[in-house]
Amino acid sequence: KVISKEDLSGSALHRDYTNHRLHRFRRAGSHAYNFFPPGKVLHVSNLHPCTTEDDIEELFMERGFRCGRIKMLNIDKRTMALVEFDTIDTAVTALVLLHDAALGQNHVKLSFSKG
């Protein structure tokens, strides 16, 4: 997806997370070590245990993003997923536009994957 001038001037790309519940550094001792450089794979967390690959694909497709591979993960009773995109630019744009998007009753957290 190409970012248009209208997208750049819109609020979707300019969110203020200063006091937001998803702000990663709002608490002392936050886990600042789980950050990875931009890549083609996004880590999707805060998913409901019944979330399927189809649910995740629909979330991205509704906003114009075509997913490559999707891998569901269940670690320590937490449901997560890895979603691969064609390019790093597409992954970056998807992260910016879909972080904190509603999926069912949960709000997804997006970050770059380590691999």
Summary of the structure (lengths in Angstrom):
residues: 115
radius of gyration: 14.1
end to end distance: 22.3
largest distance: 42.4
contacts: 283
relative contact order: 0.24
helix: 24%
strand: 24%
